[in-house]
Amino acid sequence: MARLQILQLPEDAGDDRPPFVLVIDQARLTDFYPSTEGKSIYQVAQERLTLVDSLDEMADRLGARAVLVFEDTIDIPANETPVAPDGYPIRVRVEGDFNQFRDQVQAEIAKAQAELADTLRRSAR
């Protein structure tokens, strides 16, 4: 049975949604190409172009950059969930380092206060 996976792509500044590719693997060739028995080369080529068009339409409707179809199993490492020895998924907690952010905010406050004091001195003259 075919599997559906999503491969997230790096975001660009103009992206309003995270870009992705839909990956269909373990697909049987017969699911996509009907029997070619008794058909001309032109008819077979036309069927294959129709498939490409329908996959492009699917990508457009889903908002994907592309739809990729494979007969083999494709493992996308980003989709794997690491499992601890106890069998449960490993959870990682990431905490931000706000020291630099705090320093930046304090520097901006000091700058704004200095500009305000300078403006008040000039207006008092």
Buried (B, 14 or more C-beta within 10 A) or exposed (E): EEEEBBBEBEEEEEEEEEBBBBBBBEBEEEEBEEEEEEEEEEEEEEBEEEBEEEBEEBBEEEEBEBBBBEEEEBEEEEEEEEEEEEEEEEEEEEEEEEEEEEEEEEEEEEEEEEEEEEEEEEEEE
